[in-house]
Amino acid sequence: MVITLVEGKLGYMQEGLEKRVREIKDREFQYALIKRLIGYEDVLEVLKKELNLTIPS
């Protein structure tokens, strides 16, 4: 669901990000992440912070 949400907001999924998202096994964290992604315009900034990623903007 996270991947679908990101693709819906951005129109694409950056390389390597899909793999990292699929590695998340904690359901509570997934739901919290989804809520944050829905509530914020800057999807990449949320992902950077929550997943501790370096994503080129």
Backbone as CSV, one residue per row, in Angstrom:
resi,resn,N_x,N_y,N_z,CA_x,CA_y,CA_z,C_x,C_y,C_z
1,MET,0.818,-1.182,0.000,0.000,0.000,0.000,0.875,1.264,0.000
2,VAL,1.997,1.230,0.698,2.902,2.384,0.717,3.385,2.681,-0.693
3,ILE,3.748,1.651,-1.423,4.256,1.825,-2.785,3.184,2.442,-3.678
4,THR,1.973,1.939,-3.584,0.865,2.474,-4.377,0.611,3.938,-4.041
5,LEU,0.672,4.278,-2.768,0.458,5.655,-2.334,1.536,6.578,-2.882
6,VAL,2.790,6.163,-2.788,3.900,6.980,-3.305,3.776,7.150,-4.811
7,GLU,3.501,6.065,-5.521,3.341,6.154,-6.974,2.166,7.051,-7.347
8,GLY,1.099,6.995,-6.575,-0.059,7.837,-6.837,0.238,9.313,-6.643
9,LYS,1.048,9.634,-5.628,1.370,11.032,-5.356,2.459,11.570,-6.282
10,LEU,3.459,10.729,-6.558,4.598,11.192,-7.356,4.503,10.813,-8.834
11,GLY,3.781,9.738,-9.110,3.708,9.249,-10.479,4.821,8.262,-10.804
12,TYR,5.690,7.985,-9.841,6.798,7.051,-10.038,7.322,6.605,-8.683
13,MET,8.168,5.570,-8.691,8.849,5.112,-7.483,10.333,5.113,-7.782
14,GLN,11.091,5.843,-6.986,12.526,5.950,-7.243,13.226,4.608,-7.047
15,GLU,14.295,4.428,-7.821,15.073,3.195,-7.796,15.570,2.903,-6.378
16,GLY,15.435,1.692,-5.953,15.901,1.279,-4.633,14.889,1.527,-3.526
17,LEU,14.008,2.471,-3.722,13.034,2.807,-2.696,11.995,1.698,-2.537
18,GLU,11.552,1.131,-3.637,10.561,0.060,-3.568,11.099,-1.119,-2.762
19,LYS,12.349,-1.464,-2.981,12.969,-2.568,-2.242,12.979,-2.264,-0.754
20,ARG,13.354,-1.058,-0.402,13.415,-0.659,1.006,12.032,-0.700,1.649
21,VAL,11.021,-0.241,0.942,9.657,-0.241,1.468,9.178,-1.677,1.659
22,ARG,9.489,-2.558,0.725,9.058,-3.961,0.834,9.722,-4.674,2.012
23,GLU,10.849,-4.170,2.479,11.549,-4.765,3.610,10.867,-4.456,4.950
24,ILE,9.957,-3.506,4.976,9.279,-3.126,6.214,8.276,-4.225,6.579
25,LYS,8.482,-4.860,7.707,7.612,-5.950,8.151,6.686,-5.517,9.288
26,ASP,6.999,-4.444,9.957,6.220,-3.959,11.096,4.947,-3.276,10.595
27,ARG,3.808,-3.926,10.802,2.525,-3.403,10.308,2.175,-2.050,10.915
28,GLU,2.422,-1.884,12.198,2.109,-0.613,12.851,2.922,0.525,12.227
29,PHE,4.187,0.251,11.932,5.029,1.259,11.283,4.505,1.564,9.884
30,GLN,4.086,0.531,9.158,3.529,0.730,7.815,2.301,1.640,7.866
31,TYR,1.400,1.372,8.797,0.181,2.184,8.908,0.510,3.620,9.301
32,ALA,1.452,3.788,10.218,1.859,5.139,10.619,2.490,5.874,9.437
33,LEU,3.283,5.177,8.658,3.918,5.768,7.477,2.868,6.175,6.449
34,ILE,1.890,5.339,6.231,0.812,5.656,5.291,0.081,6.921,5.723
35,LYS,-0.239,7.013,7.004,-0.922,8.205,7.520,-0.086,9.460,7.295
36,ARG,1.213,9.369,7.528,2.096,10.519,7.309,2.160,10.880,5.839
37,LEU,2.247,9.884,4.983,2.330,10.144,3.545,1.053,10.795,3.022
38,ILE,-0.090,10.396,3.545,-1.360,10.988,3.128,-1.436,12.439,3.575
39,GLY,-0.923,12.721,4.756,-1.055,14.053,5.336,-0.058,15.083,4.856
40,TYR,0.992,14.680,4.178,2.030,15.612,3.764,2.176,15.655,2.255
41,GLU,2.443,16.839,1.754,2.668,17.015,0.311,4.023,16.468,-0.117
42,ASP,5.051,16.690,0.709,6.408,16.303,0.334,6.674,14.839,0.709
43,VAL,6.241,13.947,-0.151,6.340,12.507,0.075,7.791,12.080,0.263
44,LEU,8.686,12.586,-0.568,10.091,12.189,-0.464,10.703,12.620,0.859
45,GLU,10.315,13.763,1.363,10.837,14.235,2.652,10.376,13.315,3.786
46,VAL,9.131,12.880,3.743,8.613,11.952,4.752,9.394,10.643,4.690
47,LEU,9.610,10.119,3.490,10.340,8.863,3.338,11.779,8.995,3.807
48,LYS,12.413,10.098,3.485,13.787,10.329,3.947,13.857,10.253,5.461
49,LYS,12.948,10.939,6.111,12.963,11.011,7.573,12.599,9.675,8.202
50,GLU,11.510,9.088,7.784,10.995,7.873,8.421,11.832,6.628,8.129
51,LEU,12.435,6.564,6.963,13.223,5.384,6.583,14.721,5.621,6.660
52,ASN,15.106,6.815,7.141,16.522,7.174,7.231,17.245,6.964,5.909
53,LEU,16.690,7.555,4.853,17.222,7.386,3.507,17.861,8.656,2.990
54,THR,18.730,8.478,2.048,19.255,9.582,1.276,18.658,9.448,-0.116
55,ILE,17.730,10.345,-0.427,17.038,10.295,-1.712,17.296,11.604,-2.429
56,PRO,17.865,11.554,-3.627,18.028,12.809,-4.371,16.659,13.391,-4.725
57,SER,16.502,14.681,-4.537,15.221,15.329,-4.825,15.055,15.614,-6.289
